[in-house]
């Protein structure tokens, strides 16, 4: 391929990368998800609520929005965590005696200073995929009670209504990885062409 053609191709790649970067940086879903994080705990009498995103590449799970935590402040693995179990099975999990169990909640507790006694976690299914793209986790039912079927129904409705937003975030993760790969290829091309 001659130099002028390579330079045109390089320019096209840079424009595509810019579009991907712009799409990745748009975060219009954050406000809506944070709104749910503020409202739903009041509806089900929970101390906290977290919305987790599943990273399809490395299997990590991280908080997109949560009570008292910032984005990505909490990250857990698929194995050994309640959220991971929900992601793997696609089924809700209710745990009532976490103070007597060792697990990822202890590690998170050390990091955040927050102790988890009981939890209800439900999956968020993808709209266009057959995968579980995230999870919604309520923590510590207020009044020394445990979560019940009504609470689960509320969280499952929330999971249904936010599934498109979660899938957008899920897909943006894949776009960011593509953008990183494109950056590497552009840098290699620039080096080959001597433009860098």
Backbone as JSON, one array per atom type, in Angstrom:
{
  "sequence": "XXXXXXXXXXXXXXXXXXXXXXXXXXXXXXXXXXXXXXXXXXXXXXXXXXXXXXXXXXXXXXXXXXXXXXXXXXXXXXXXXXXXXXXXXXXXXXXXXXXXXXXXXXXXXXXXXXXXXXXXXXXXXXXXXXXXXXXXXXXXXXXXXXXXXXXXXXXXXXXXXXXXXXXXXXXXXXXXXXXXXXXXXXXXXXXXXXXX",
  "N": [[0.86, -1.18, 0.0], [0.58, 2.21, -0.85], [2.12, 5.24, 0.45], [0.35, 7.55, 0.62], [-2.17, 6.35, 0.59], [-2.0, 4.86, 2.94], [-1.82, 6.95, 4.79], [-4.36, 8.11, 4.49], [-5.92, 5.98, 5.38], [-5.02, 5.86, 8.0], [-5.98, 8.33, 8.93], [-8.74, 7.84, 8.76], [-8.98, 5.78, 10.67], [-8.27, 7.22, 12.99], [-10.45, 9.0, 13.15], [-12.57, 7.19, 13.55], [-11.77, 6.1, 15.98], [-11.99, 8.37, 17.58], [-14.77, 8.76, 17.52], [-15.61, 6.44, 18.86], [-14.4, 6.87, 21.36], [-15.8, 9.17, 22.15], [-18.43, 8.18, 22.33], [-18.05, 6.36, 24.39], [-17.46, 8.02, 26.54], [-19.81, 9.35, 27.01], [-22.2, 9.47, 29.46], [-24.95, 9.22, 30.12], [-26.63, 7.52, 31.51], [-25.94, 7.34, 34.13], [-27.08, 9.19, 35.98], [-29.78, 8.39, 36.1], [-29.53, 5.75, 37.1], [-28.37, 6.33, 39.58], [-30.46, 7.7, 40.73], [-32.32, 5.61, 41.11], [-30.86, 4.16, 42.99], [-31.04, 5.81, 45.15], [-33.81, 5.91, 45.67], [-35.0, 3.24, 45.74], [-34.03, 1.81, 48.11], [-35.59, 3.03, 50.1], [-38.12, 2.13, 49.44], [-38.01, -0.63, 49.88], [-37.05, -0.82, 52.44], [-34.23, -0.98, 52.92], [-30.81, -0.64, 53.92], [-28.81, -0.05, 52.1], [-28.12, 0.05, 48.53], [-26.83, -1.4, 45.62], [-25.74, -1.25, 42.25], [-24.44, -3.43, 40.08], [-22.06, -4.0, 37.47], [-21.19, -6.34, 35.02], [-18.11, -7.32, 33.81], [-17.47, -8.57, 30.77], [-15.11, -9.54, 29.71], [-12.93, -9.92, 31.59], [-14.31, -11.02, 33.69], [-14.8, -9.63, 36.0], [-16.69, -7.85, 38.5], [-18.21, -4.81, 39.1], [-19.17, -1.87, 40.95], [-21.48, 0.27, 39.58], [-23.31, 2.23, 40.39], [-24.05, 3.16, 43.69], [-25.13, 3.13, 47.15], [-23.48, 5.33, 49.16], [-21.01, 4.8, 47.98], [-18.57, 5.26, 45.38], [-18.43, 5.15, 41.75], [-17.03, 2.17, 40.59], [-15.67, 1.81, 42.97], [-16.07, -0.43, 44.45], [-15.21, -3.67, 43.69], [-15.61, -6.99, 42.75], [-14.87, -10.5, 42.39], [-16.11, -13.01, 40.11], [-16.13, -15.52, 41.24], [-16.73, -16.69, 44.48], [-18.26, -14.61, 45.47], [-21.43, -13.15, 46.33], [-22.74, -11.6, 44.44], [-21.37, -12.52, 42.2], [-22.27, -15.18, 42.15], [-24.95, -14.76, 41.5], [-24.65, -13.62, 38.95], [-23.46, -15.79, 37.58], [-25.41, -17.85, 37.8], [-27.78, -16.64, 37.07], [-29.92, -16.32, 38.71], [-31.85, -15.1, 41.53], [-30.4, -14.35, 44.79], [-30.72, -14.82, 48.23], [-29.42, -14.03, 51.27], [-29.19, -14.49, 54.72], [-27.65, -14.61, 57.08], [-25.0, -13.3, 57.09], [-23.05, -12.33, 58.78], [-22.03, -14.5, 60.04], [-20.68, -15.85, 58.1], [-17.86, -16.25, 55.95], [-16.59, -14.28, 53.3], [-16.63, -12.45, 50.13], [-17.98, -10.19, 50.93], [-16.88, -9.55, 53.39], [-14.31, -8.61, 52.72], [-15.02, -6.37, 51.22], [-16.3, -4.99, 53.26], [-14.15, -4.35, 54.95], [-12.81, -2.57, 53.3], [-14.7, -0.53, 52.94], [-15.72, -0.01, 55.45], [-18.18, -0.87, 56.2], [-20.55, -3.1, 57.44], [-22.02, -6.08, 56.37], [-25.0, -7.71, 56.98], [-27.25, -9.03, 56.0], [-28.56, -9.82, 52.73], [-30.07, -9.25, 49.53], [-29.97, -10.18, 46.25], [-30.37, -9.67, 42.81], [-30.4, -10.74, 39.35], [-29.51, -8.81, 36.4], [-30.64, -9.07, 33.28], [-29.46, -9.18, 29.9], [-30.77, -7.2, 27.22], [-30.49, -7.61, 24.47], [-28.89, -9.77, 24.41], [-28.19, -13.1, 25.57], [-27.03, -13.09, 27.96], [-26.2, -12.44, 31.43], [-25.91, -9.24, 32.44], [-25.47, -7.67, 34.61], [-26.13, -6.89, 38.11], [-28.42, -6.29, 40.82], [-28.13, -5.32, 44.1], [-29.42, -5.39, 47.29], [-28.78, -4.34, 50.59], [-28.72, -5.19, 54.0], [-31.55, -5.27, 55.58], [-33.69, -2.99, 57.09], [-34.47, -2.69, 60.55], [-33.87, -5.09, 61.79], [-34.84, -7.23, 60.33], [-35.42, -9.61, 57.65], [-34.97, -9.72, 54.11], [-37.77, -10.13, 51.88], [-40.25, -11.86, 49.8], [-41.74, -9.83, 48.57], [-39.89, -7.74, 48.51], [-38.03, -8.9, 46.8], [-39.56, -9.02, 44.46], [-39.83, -6.27, 43.91], [-37.12, -5.57, 43.44], [-36.6, -7.18, 41.22], [-38.33, -6.02, 39.34], [-37.1, -3.52, 39.14], [-34.64, -4.36, 38.09], [-35.5, -5.28, 35.61], [-36.38, -2.87, 34.44], [-34.05, -1.39, 34.26], [-32.45, -2.77, 32.59], [-31.75, -2.13, 29.89], [-30.16, 0.13, 30.23], [-28.04, -0.89, 31.73], [-27.06, -2.75, 29.92], [-26.15, -1.0, 27.95], [-23.97, 0.16, 29.28], [-22.44, -2.12, 29.66], [-21.89, -2.76, 26.97], [-20.45, -0.49, 26.31], [-18.12, -0.95, 27.7], [-16.98, -2.95, 26.15], [-16.61, -1.43, 23.84], [-14.69, 0.38, 24.75], [-12.51, -1.29, 25.1], [-12.07, -2.02, 22.44], [-11.41, 0.49, 21.45], [-8.98, 0.93, 22.77], [-7.42, -1.06, 21.58], [-7.5, -0.11, 18.94], [-6.09, 2.27, 19.28], [-3.53, 1.31, 19.77], [-2.99, 0.12, 17.27], [-3.09, 2.34, 15.61], [-0.94, 3.82, 16.61], [1.14, 2.07, 15.92], [0.91, 2.17, 13.1], [1.48, 4.89, 12.69], [4.12, 4.93, 13.49], [5.23, 3.24, 11.57], [4.81, 4.81, 9.3], [6.3, 6.96, 9.88], [5.29, 9.28, 10.96], [5.15, 9.97, 13.53]],
  "CA": [[0.0, 0.0, 0.0], [1.45, 3.39, -0.92], [2.11, 6.13, 1.61], [-0.86, 8.38, 0.66], [-3.29, 5.47, 0.97], [-1.83, 4.56, 4.36], [-2.16, 8.15, 5.56], [-5.83, 8.22, 4.48], [-6.43, 4.93, 6.27], [-4.69, 6.3, 9.35], [-6.93, 9.39, 9.26], [-10.03, 7.17, 8.99], [-8.9, 5.1, 11.96], [-8.31, 8.22, 14.04], [-11.83, 9.49, 13.25], [-13.36, 6.13, 14.17], [-11.39, 6.03, 17.39], [-12.57, 9.53, 18.24], [-16.21, 8.47, 17.7], [-15.74, 5.43, 19.92], [-14.07, 7.52, 22.62], [-16.91, 10.06, 22.49], [-19.55, 7.33, 22.76], [-17.68, 5.77, 25.68], [-17.47, 9.04, 27.58], [-21.19, 9.77, 27.31], [-22.64, 8.67, 30.61], [-26.3, 9.67, 30.44], [-27.35, 6.55, 32.33], [-25.5, 7.41, 35.53], [-28.03, 9.92, 36.81], [-30.96, 7.56, 36.3], [-29.18, 4.66, 37.99], [-28.18, 6.88, 40.92], [-31.81, 7.99, 41.22], [-32.86, 4.34, 41.62], [-30.09, 3.81, 44.19], [-31.55, 6.66, 46.24], [-35.24, 5.67, 45.92], [-35.38, 1.84, 46.02], [-33.86, 1.42, 49.52], [-36.74, 3.51, 50.87], [-39.28, 1.3, 49.09], [-37.89, -1.98, 50.46], [-36.47, -0.69, 53.78], [-32.84, -1.47, 52.92], [-29.84, 0.4, 54.24], [-28.01, 0.28, 50.92], [-28.4, -0.61, 47.26], [-25.73, -1.28, 44.65], [-25.97, -1.77, 40.9], [-23.17, -3.97, 39.6], [-21.86, -4.26, 36.05], [-20.33, -7.5, 34.77], [-17.14, -7.15, 32.72], [-17.5, -9.86, 30.08], [-13.78, -9.99, 29.31], [-12.14, -10.47, 32.7], [-15.18, -11.65, 34.68], [-14.93, -8.85, 37.23], [-17.97, -7.2, 38.75], [-17.92, -3.56, 39.78], [-20.32, -1.02, 41.24], [-21.72, 1.44, 38.73], [-23.96, 3.19, 41.28], [-24.33, 2.53, 44.97], [-25.29, 3.97, 48.33], [-22.26, 5.59, 49.92], [-19.79, 4.41, 47.26], [-18.44, 5.85, 44.05], [-18.31, 4.2, 40.64], [-15.87, 1.27, 40.58], [-15.01, 1.73, 44.28], [-16.17, -1.83, 44.87], [-15.06, -4.64, 42.61], [-15.49, -8.35, 43.28], [-14.72, -11.49, 41.33], [-17.28, -13.88, 39.91], [-16.09, -16.65, 42.17], [-16.62, -16.37, 45.89], [-19.09, -13.48, 45.88], [-22.87, -13.32, 46.13], [-23.04, -11.01, 43.13], [-20.85, -13.47, 41.21], [-23.19, -16.32, 42.08], [-26.13, -14.3, 40.76], [-24.24, -13.47, 37.54], [-23.22, -17.11, 37.01], [-26.62, -18.68, 37.73], [-28.92, -15.9, 36.54], [-31.01, -16.46, 39.67], [-31.69, -14.28, 42.74], [-29.82, -14.96, 45.99], [-31.07, -14.2, 49.5], [-28.58, -14.51, 52.36], [-29.68, -13.86, 55.94], [-26.69, -14.63, 58.2], [-23.66, -13.07, 56.55], [-22.05, -12.07, 59.83], [-21.48, -15.8, 60.43], [-20.06, -16.45, 56.92], [-16.72, -15.54, 55.37], [-16.77, -14.11, 51.86], [-16.23, -11.16, 49.53], [-18.6, -9.1, 51.7], [-15.93, -9.18, 54.44], [-13.27, -7.8, 52.08], [-15.65, -5.08, 50.91], [-16.52, -4.35, 54.55], [-12.87, -3.78, 55.41], [-12.5, -1.44, 52.43], [-15.69, 0.55, 53.07], [-16.1, 0.19, 56.84], [-19.6, -1.17, 56.3], [-20.76, -4.53, 57.72], [-23.22, -6.64, 55.75], [-25.63, -8.76, 57.78], [-28.11, -9.8, 55.1], [-28.6, -9.23, 51.4], [-30.89, -9.8, 48.45], [-29.32, -9.8, 45.0], [-31.08, -10.2, 41.64], [-29.67, -10.51, 38.11], [-30.0, -7.95, 35.33], [-30.42, -9.8, 32.03], [-29.28, -8.34, 28.72], [-31.93, -7.06, 26.35], [-30.2, -8.17, 23.16], [-28.04, -10.95, 24.57], [-28.69, -14.11, 26.5], [-26.13, -13.03, 29.1], [-26.5, -11.59, 32.58], [-25.0, -8.11, 32.26], [-25.26, -6.99, 35.88], [-26.93, -7.35, 39.25], [-28.85, -5.28, 41.79], [-27.97, -5.91, 45.42], [-29.88, -4.65, 48.47], [-28.0, -4.77, 51.75], [-29.2, -4.94, 55.37], [-32.94, -4.88, 55.79], [-33.83, -2.14, 58.29], [-35.36, -3.2, 61.59], [-33.47, -6.47, 62.15], [-35.65, -8.18, 59.59], [-34.76, -10.11, 56.46], [-35.68, -9.4, 52.87], [-38.84, -11.08, 51.62], [-40.67, -12.02, 48.41], [-42.15, -8.53, 48.05], [-38.65, -7.03, 48.22], [-37.46, -9.52, 45.6], [-40.38, -8.59, 43.32], [-39.47, -4.88, 43.62], [-35.79, -5.55, 42.83], [-36.7, -7.78, 39.88], [-38.92, -4.99, 38.47], [-36.04, -2.55, 38.89], [-33.68, -5.0, 37.18], [-36.12, -5.29, 34.27], [-36.45, -1.52, 33.9], [-32.72, -0.82, 34.02], [-31.63, -3.69, 31.79], [-31.2, -1.47, 28.71], [-29.09, 1.01, 30.7], [-26.91, -1.75, 32.11], [-26.48, -3.31, 28.7], [-25.39, 0.08, 27.31], [-22.69, 0.26, 30.0], [-21.76, -3.38, 29.33], [-21.39, -2.64, 25.61], [-19.42, 0.55, 26.29], [-16.87, -1.58, 28.15], [-16.4, -3.6, 24.98], [-16.15, -0.36, 22.96], [-13.44, 0.93, 25.3], [-11.44, -2.25, 24.79], [-11.8, -1.87, 21.01], [-10.72, 1.77, 21.29], [-7.6, 0.72, 23.21], [-6.75, -1.82, 20.51], [-7.33, 0.79, 17.8], [-5.0, 3.21, 19.62], [-2.27, 0.6, 19.55], [-2.79, -0.05, 15.83], [-2.79, 3.66, 15.05], [0.44, 4.14, 17.0], [2.02, 1.25, 15.07], [0.85, 2.73, 11.75], [2.21, 6.16, 12.68], [5.54, 4.6, 13.57], [5.6, 2.72, 10.25], [4.79, 5.89, 8.33], [7.23, 7.99, 10.3], [4.56, 10.52, 11.27], [5.16, 10.17, 14.98]],
  "C": [[0.9, 1.23, 0.0], [1.19, 4.34, 0.26], [0.82, 6.96, 1.72], [-2.08, 7.56, 1.09], [-3.21, 5.12, 2.45], [-2.19, 5.76, 5.24], [-3.67, 8.38, 5.6], [-6.45, 7.2, 5.43], [-6.19, 5.31, 7.74], [-5.67, 7.39, 9.81], [-8.32, 8.81, 9.55], [-10.05, 6.48, 10.35], [-8.95, 6.09, 13.12], [-9.72, 8.77, 14.24], [-12.73, 8.46, 13.93], [-13.05, 6.01, 15.66], [-11.99, 7.19, 18.17], [-14.06, 9.33, 18.5], [-16.43, 7.47, 18.82], [-15.45, 6.06, 21.27], [-15.2, 8.43, 23.09], [-18.1, 9.26, 23.01], [-19.28, 6.74, 24.14], [-17.83, 6.79, 26.8], [-18.86, 9.54, 27.91], [-21.72, 8.87, 28.41], [-24.03, 9.11, 31.06], [-27.07, 8.74, 31.34], [-27.03, 6.71, 33.82], [-26.52, 8.07, 36.44], [-29.27, 9.08, 37.11], [-30.66, 6.41, 37.27], [-28.98, 5.16, 39.42], [-29.53, 7.25, 41.55], [-32.44, 6.73, 41.82], [-32.16, 3.93, 42.92], [-30.58, 4.62, 45.39], [-32.99, 6.29, 46.63], [-35.55, 4.25, 46.39], [-35.13, 1.42, 47.47], [-35.03, 1.88, 50.41], [-37.97, 2.63, 50.65], [-39.21, -0.06, 49.79], [-37.25, -1.99, 51.85], [-35.09, -1.35, 53.87], [-31.92, -0.32, 53.29], [-29.11, 0.88, 53.0], [-28.48, -0.5, 49.69], [-27.21, -0.38, 46.34], [-26.16, -1.9, 43.34], [-24.61, -2.15, 40.34], [-23.2, -4.2, 38.09], [-20.9, -5.44, 35.94], [-19.4, -7.18, 33.6], [-17.0, -8.49, 32.02], [-16.12, -10.41, 29.73], [-13.03, -10.63, 30.48], [-12.98, -11.06, 33.82], [-15.32, -10.86, 35.97], [-16.31, -8.21, 37.31], [-17.68, -5.94, 39.54], [-19.19, -2.73, 39.94], [-20.36, 0.14, 40.27], [-22.31, 2.57, 39.58], [-24.25, 2.46, 42.59], [-24.45, 3.54, 46.1], [-23.95, 4.12, 49.04], [-20.97, 5.16, 49.26], [-19.77, 5.08, 45.9], [-18.28, 4.75, 43.0], [-16.98, 3.48, 40.7], [-15.13, 1.21, 41.93], [-15.02, 0.3, 44.8], [-16.09, -2.7, 43.63], [-14.88, -6.01, 43.25], [-15.34, -9.31, 42.1], [-16.0, -12.32, 41.22], [-17.3, -15.02, 40.92], [-15.95, -16.14, 43.59], [-17.44, -15.17, 46.35], [-20.56, -13.79, 45.59], [-23.26, -12.77, 44.76], [-22.55, -11.94, 42.02], [-21.74, -14.68, 41.04], [-24.44, -15.96, 41.28], [-25.82, -14.17, 39.27], [-24.09, -14.84, 36.89], [-24.5, -17.92, 36.82], [-27.8, -17.98, 37.07], [-30.13, -15.95, 37.45], [-30.76, -15.58, 40.9], [-31.08, -15.07, 43.89], [-30.24, -14.13, 47.19], [-30.2, -14.85, 50.57], [-28.98, -13.76, 53.62], [-28.67, -13.78, 57.08], [-25.26, -14.41, 57.73], [-22.62, -12.78, 57.61], [-21.38, -13.36, 60.28], [-20.77, -16.51, 59.27], [-18.89, -15.6, 56.45], [-16.96, -15.42, 53.87], [-16.3, -12.74, 51.39], [-16.82, -9.99, 50.3], [-17.69, -8.64, 52.85], [-14.83, -8.27, 53.89], [-13.81, -6.41, 51.76], [-15.89, -4.3, 52.2], [-15.28, -3.69, 55.11], [-12.55, -2.52, 54.61], [-13.42, -0.24, 52.69], [-16.05, 0.89, 54.51], [-17.57, -0.12, 57.1], [-19.78, -2.68, 56.45], [-22.07, -4.98, 57.1], [-23.73, -7.8, 56.6], [-26.54, -9.65, 56.93], [-28.2, -9.08, 53.77], [-29.58, -9.97, 50.5], [-30.29, -9.27, 47.16], [-30.05, -10.46, 43.84], [-30.29, -9.89, 40.37], [-30.33, -9.46, 37.22], [-29.63, -8.66, 34.03], [-30.27, -8.81, 30.88], [-30.53, -8.33, 27.87], [-31.69, -7.78, 25.03], [-29.32, -9.42, 23.22], [-28.71, -11.94, 25.51], [-27.86, -14.1, 27.79], [-26.7, -12.19, 30.24], [-25.45, -10.48, 32.54], [-24.71, -7.36, 33.56], [-26.11, -7.58, 36.97], [-27.3, -6.15, 40.11], [-28.82, -5.96, 43.15], [-28.45, -4.94, 46.5], [-29.16, -5.22, 49.68], [-28.66, -4.3, 53.04], [-30.61, -4.37, 55.42], [-33.04, -4.12, 57.11], [-34.79, -2.8, 59.27], [-35.09, -4.64, 61.97], [-34.37, -7.51, 61.52], [-34.82, -8.76, 58.45], [-35.6, -9.73, 55.25], [-36.7, -10.5, 52.59], [-39.2, -11.12, 50.13], [-41.1, -10.7, 47.78], [-40.92, -7.72, 47.66], [-38.01, -7.57, 46.93], [-38.24, -9.08, 44.37], [-40.04, -7.15, 42.92], [-38.1, -4.82, 42.92], [-35.81, -6.15, 41.42], [-37.34, -6.81, 38.89], [-37.87, -3.94, 38.13], [-35.05, -3.12, 37.89], [-34.22, -5.01, 35.75], [-36.07, -3.9, 33.65], [-35.09, -0.89, 33.63], [-31.88, -1.68, 33.08], [-31.02, -3.03, 30.55], [-30.03, -0.56, 29.11], [-27.84, 0.22, 31.06], [-26.24, -2.33, 30.87], [-25.69, -2.25, 27.94], [-24.02, 0.21, 27.96], [-21.82, -0.95, 29.67], [-21.13, -3.27, 27.95], [-20.32, -1.55, 25.51], [-18.08, 0.01, 26.78], [-16.18, -2.25, 26.96], [-15.88, -2.56, 23.99], [-14.83, 0.22, 23.45], [-12.27, 0.01, 25.01], [-11.06, -2.18, 23.31], [-11.03, -0.59, 20.76], [-9.25, 1.64, 21.7], [-6.81, -0.02, 22.14], [-6.5, -0.94, 19.29], [-6.19, 1.78, 18.05], [-3.65, 2.57, 19.37], [-1.96, 0.46, 18.07], [-2.45, 1.26, 15.17], [-1.36, 4.05, 15.38], [1.43, 3.35, 16.15], [2.07, 1.79, 13.65], [1.65, 4.04, 11.67], [3.71, 5.93, 12.73], [6.04, 4.11, 12.22], [5.72, 3.84, 9.21], [5.76, 7.02, 8.68], [6.56, 9.31, 10.6], [4.58, 10.83, 12.75], [6.55, 10.47, 15.46]]
}
